[in-house]
Amino acid sequence: MPTKLNVDICVIGGGSGGLSVAAGASQMGASVVLCEQGKMGGDCLNYGCVPSKALLAAGHAAQGIREAGRFGVSAGEPRIDAAGVFGHVHGAIGAIAPNDSVERFEGLGVTVVEASARFTGPRTVVAGDTEITARRVVIATGSSAFVPPIPGLDSVDYLTNETVFYRDTLPQRLIVVGGGPIGIELAQAHRQLGIDVTVLELFTIMPKDDPELVGVVRRRLEADGLDIREGVNIARVEKSGDGVTVILGADGEAEERLEADDILIATGRRPNVDGLDLEKAGIAYTPKGIQVDQRLRTTNKKVFAIGDVAGGLQFTHVAGYHAGVVIKNALFRLPAKADHGSVPWVTYTTPELAQVGLTEAEARAAGHEIRILRWPYHENDRAQAEAETEGMVKAIVTPKGQILGCGIAGRAAGELIHTWVLAMSTKSKIGAIAQMIAPYPTLGEVSKRAAGSFYTPSLFSERTRWIVRLLARFG
């Protein structure tokens, strides 16, 4: 006989957003059922953020050994133990996994159903042998790697983010298809681990970031020996011995053949909407995601969708933010709305690239009158001391000092962007950053100096000099 449950909230999906809703709602007194057919922790823990940053850390460590000579420290080519590298990756996952485990959430009072879920009505869900009727339902099914229809790709054993971290060997040659943040991060990680890597991108790498800042990253990637091919067309893929051959060239163009041991597909992600039977709940959706309003409600107002499946910004921290919005709406009936105006994102290459708000191009396209504030890392004493002088802060502000956006390319950009996120979130003007006291010597001074440059034209103007001379006459 099927088990029947009647609860306050049913959460479909045990990734970052779903777990945040389940934990928060249960601890606030709601009865909660969580349905997850795969690994708890979802993509971020098992196939995305955590393993990719762990692999990047290994690559950065190897590169640090190669470059230690700049500090007068004897070094050479590091020895890479692939099994040890992936052991570190799996160790990082394992250290975090207990926080996302079934046992932990059952300990919080959540009923966990380890099965795929589908709607049978506006407020009813079936998962395995369990039938759930809920006052509110939250869809948090995330997204999966999008695999483009490249001729011949289905004839080779290609890698995606779901398989690339679960190996114990590394190839000698790797082709990465896709130059977005995921592709570029994994390309640099493998290159720094001593692998010959070629990136193939139909357009330009990291297209959502400011091109000037992307240029900083691109120069470092190429200096590392990464072969970046932009504006290329893949005609087909063929199996060749134990490896793979990628044939480049559009119709009428001469073909070029690239051979590698492995091919990694990193061409974006697709929301997980298949198999949910959304039509039975009256929920509108497209292949790009579930339709939601500002309160993250679907076309069925008793059902919410959060994170990647909602079709917007695909970041773990956005899913976590969405969870808070949903809890306010579902538990407390507050008309909370999601505001994505100050959502940051980071690409964790060396150097890192971080962005919040509008880029220069977006600000101009929106019709804003703007000023561009820049400050280079090479003018920062801490950057000089640590020989990390590549990069800059680039802030976009109005003539009255309103901050529209900021991008940072350089060491610890993902940490430095916090200052700008806070300023934008609180609607602080540029003066707040310019007047803060930054400890010396820190990289954070780069942000302060960039902000301070807003006042340079007026502070050191002829008018100011005239005032100083005038006041000097009075003794």
N, C-alpha and C positions, 0 to 999 in steps of 0.2 A: 504494500500500500504506500502511495506517495505521502511524504511528510508535508503538512500544510502549516505555513507560518503567516502570522499577521503582525506586521511591524510598522514602526514609524518611518524608517528609511531603509531602502534596499540600494546598495551600491554595486554596480556592475564594473568590475575591473580593480585589481589589486596593485596598481602602480602608484606613483607618487600622489596624484590627486585623489584617487579613490581611498587610499590608506589614510590620508589626512582627514577626509570627510568622515570615514568610519571611526577613527580614533576620537576625533573631536566630538562628534555627535553622541557616541556612546558614553564618553566621560561627562557629557552635559546632561545625561539622563535619558536619552532616546534609545529605543530598541532598534538595533541595527543588524542587518544581514549583509554580508560581503560575499560576492560571487567572483571567483577567480579560477579560470581553467588552466592557467600556466603557472609560472613561478611567481611567488609573492615578491613584491618590489618592482615588478614590471620591467619595462625596457631600460629605464635609467640604471637600476641596480645591476641587472644581469647582462645587458647588451649595449649599454650606451654610456651615460655620463661616468659612472664609476670605473668600468674596465678601460674605457678610452683614456681617462686621465691617468690611470695606473700605468698603461702602456706608454703614454707620453712621458711620464716621470722616468721610466726606464730609459727611453730614448734620450731625454735631456741629460740624464746622468752619464750616459755614454759620451755624449757630445761634450759635456763638461770635462771629461778626462782628456779628450782630444785637444781641448782648448786651454788646458791648465798651464801650458807653457807661457801664456801671456802674463802670468803672475810670477814667473820665474820658478815654477814648480815643474820638475821633470815628469813627463807623461809620454804617452804613445797611443797606439791604436788599442782600444779596449778589447778584451775577449768577451764575446757575447754568448751566454749560456741560454739558449732559447727556452729550455725547460724551466730554468730559474726565472726568466722574464715572465713567462705565463704563470709560474707559481706565485709570483708577486701579484699579478693581476687577479688570480683566483683568491689569493689571500685577502686582498682588499675587499672583494665581494663577500667573502666569508665573514670578515670582521663586521660588516654592516648588516648582513642578512638577518641576524637574530632580532634586530629592531623592526624588521618587516615580516617576521615569521607568523605562521598560523597560530602558534602557541602564544605569542605575545598578544595578538589581537583577541584570541579567545580569553586570555587573562584580563583584557580590558572590557570583557562582556559582549564582544561582537560574535555573532554566529557566522562562521566561515563555511561556505559551501564550495568545495573544490570541484567545480564543473562549469561548463560554458552556460551562459544564460541567454534566454530569448523571451520576448514579450508575447503574451497571449491575450492581452487586453490593455486598456489605458493605465491600469495600476497593478497589473499582475504579471509576474515573471516566473518562468520555469527554469530551474537549473538542476540537471540530473533528475533525481527522484523527489526534488523539493519544489513545491508550489508556493510562491511568495506573493502575498497581497500587501502592498505598502502604501502608506499615506503619501510619501514622496519617493521618487526613484532618481538616482544619480548615475548617469552613464559616464564612465571614466575608462574607456577601453583603449585609449592611446592610439598609436599608429605603428605601422610596419614599414620596412624598407620597400621602396618602390623600385621594381625591376623593369627597365624600359624594354620595349620589343625590338631588341637588336637581333638581326638575323644570325642564327647559329649559336646564340648565347645559351639556349637550352640544351646544347650538345656538349657543354663543358661544365666542369665543377667550379662554379664561381663562388666567391665569398661575399657575404654581406656583414653588416654589424652584428647579426645574430650568430655568425659562425666564426668570424675572424679571431675572436678572443679564446676560442675553445680548441686550441691546438698545442702541440709541444715542440713544433719545429717552425723555422722561419724559411721563406724562400730566398733564393739568391736574387731573383728579379720579380718585381711586382708592378702590375699596371692597375692604376686606380681610375675608375670611370666616374667622373663627377668632381667638380672643384668647389663645392660648398664647404661649410665649416667641418662637417664630418669627414669628407674626403681629404681635405687639406690637413686636418689633425692627424689622421691615420697615415697619410703619406709621409709627413715629417717624422712621425714616430718610427716608422719602418726605415726611413732613410737614415736616421740617426743611429739605428741599430745595425747599420752597415749594409743595408739592402739597396740595390739599384731600383729606383722607383720612377715611374713615368705617370704623370697626371694628364688625363684627357678630359677637356672641358669644351662643350659645344659653344659656350658664350665666353664669359670671363670668370675668373675665380672670385669667390666671395662677393657676389654681385649686390648683396643687400647692405654692404658696408661702404664707407666713404672711399672712393678710388685712391685718394691721396694717401690714406692710411693703409689701404691694401697694398699700395706700392712699397711701403716700408717692410711689410711681411714678405711680399714677393721677392724682394732683393735678398732677404735672409734665406728664404727657401732655396733660391737659385745658388746662393753662396754655399749652402749645404750640399749642393750637387743634385738637387731635385730637378727632374726634367719636366717642365710645365708646358703643355701644349694647349693653347687656347684657340677657340674658333675652329675646332676640328670636327669632322664628321666621321663617324664609325660606320663603315660599309657593312662589315660582318665580322663574326668571330669564328675561329676554327680551332679544333683540337689538334695539337701537334706533339706527338710523343707523349711525354708525361706532363707537358705544359699546354700553353695556349698561345694562339697567334691572333692579333687584332689587326684587321685591315682597315686602313684609313683612306678616305677619299670619297667625295660626292660624285654624282653622275658627271661624266666628262672629264674628271680629274685623274691624274696619274695616281695609282695606288701606292701606298706605303705600308710595309708589313712590320709590325712590332711583335717580338716574341718575349714571353715571360713564363715563369713557373706558375704564377697565380694571377687571377684577375679579381679585383675587389669592386663591387658595384656600390656606389655611394651617390645616387642620383636623386636623393630626396626621399620623402616619406608619404605614405598614404594612410588616412584615418581608417581605423578598424570599425567598419559599420556592417560588414557582411555577417549574416547569421543571427542578427539581433531581432529580426522580424519587426522592424520599426513601424512598418505600415499598420500592424495590428494595434499599435498604441497611438496612432494618429500623429506620428513624428515625421516631419519633413527633413529630407537630407539629400545630398548629392555625393558624388565620389570625392568631393573636397571636404566633406564633413557634415555634421548635423547643424541645422539652422537653429540659432539661438538669439534671444534678445539681449539687451544690456544686463539683465539680471541672470543671464545664462539659462533661462527657461527655454525649452523647446516649444514647438507648436502645440504640444500637450503641456499645459501649464503646471501639471503635477510632476513633470519629468524635467530634470536638468541635465545638461551635458557640459563637461569641463575638460580642460587640457587639450591634447592634440586632436581628439575626436570632434571638438567643437569647431575645427577648421581655421583657427587663428594662429597665433604665435606658438610654435612647437618647442617649448622649453619646460623643463621640470619645474622651475621656479614659477612659471605662469600657472601650471596645474595646481601647485600649492596655494598660490594666491586665489585661484578660482575656488578652491575648497572653502576658504574663509568667506567668500561672497555667498556661496551656496548655503553654508551653515546659517548665516544671518537671515537669508530668505526662508529656508526650509524649517528651521527650528523656531526662530523668533519673529517670523513674518515681517521682517524689516525689508523695505524696498531697496536693498543694496544693489549697486550697479558696478560692473567691472570697468575699471579705468586703465587702459593700456598705454597711456601717454608717457609714462616714465618707466617702462619695462626695459631693463638692460639685457644685453647678451654679450657673451665673450667667446672668442675662438682661442683655444689654449695652446697655440703654437708658441715657438720662440722666435721673435717676440710675440706676446699676446696682443690681441686686438679686441677692444671693448667699445661698446656703443650704447648710448641711451638717447632717446628722443630723435629729433630730426637730423639728418645729414645736411651738408651744405646744399646739395642738389635738391633734396626734398623741401628744404626751407625756401629756396628760390622758386621752386615749382608751385609752392603754396602762396606765393606772392608776398612773403615777408620781406621787410626791409631789414637787412642783417649786417652785423659786423662779425668778422672771423678773428678769433683770438687763438694764437698759436704759441707754444713754448716747447723748445726742443729738449730732449733728454741730455744732450751733450753740454747744456748750460747748467746741469744739476750736479752738485758736488758728490752726492752719494753715487750717482750713475758713473761718474768719473772714477771714483775710488774702487768700484766693483767692475769697471771695464764693461759696462752695459749702457752704452751711449746711443744705441740705435733707438729712434722713436720720437714721438711728440704727443702733446695734448692739443686737440683742435676743438674749440668750443664755438658754438653758433649762438649769438645773442642778438637781441634787438638793440637799437640805439639807446633805449632807456634801461638796458641791463637785464631784461628778462631772458632767462636761459631757455633756448629752444632745443638744444641738444649738445652732446659732447661725444667725441670719439677719442680714444687713446690707443696708440700703437707703441708698445714698449714693454719692458720688464714690469711684471705685476700689474698690468693694465686692469685686470679683472678685480684687483683690490682697490686700485686708485679710482675706479669709476664709481665706487660707493658714495664718495663725496658729492659727485654730480647728481647721482640718483636721489640722494637725500634732499639736495637743493631743489631739484625739480619737483619732487613729491610734496615738499612743503611750500612750493612756489616762492622760494627765496630768490632774491636777485643776485647778480654776480658779485656785488659788494660783500655778501656774506662769506664767500670763499676767499675773496681778496683780503679781508680783514681777519680771518682766522689766524691763530698762532700755530704754525707748523713746527714740530720739533726738528732740530738740525743735527746731523744731516739725514734727511729722508727723501725718498722718491716723491712723497706727497707734496713736497715743495713745488714740484712741477705744476700741479694744479693751481696752487696759490699764485705762482708767478704768471701763469696764463691768465688767471682771473684779474690779477693786478694790472696786466697790460691794457685792460679796458680803460684805465684811467690815465695811462701814459700821455696821450695827446693833450689832454687838458692840464695834467699836473705839471708838465714840463713845457708848457706853452709860453709864448711871449707875454701873454696877459698875466700869468702867474709870476713871471720874472719881474714884471712892472710892479705888481703888488708888493713883492718882497723888497724891491728897491725903495718903494714909497714908504713902507713901514719902517725901514731902516733909518729913515730921516728923523724919526721920532725917538731915536735912542734905544 
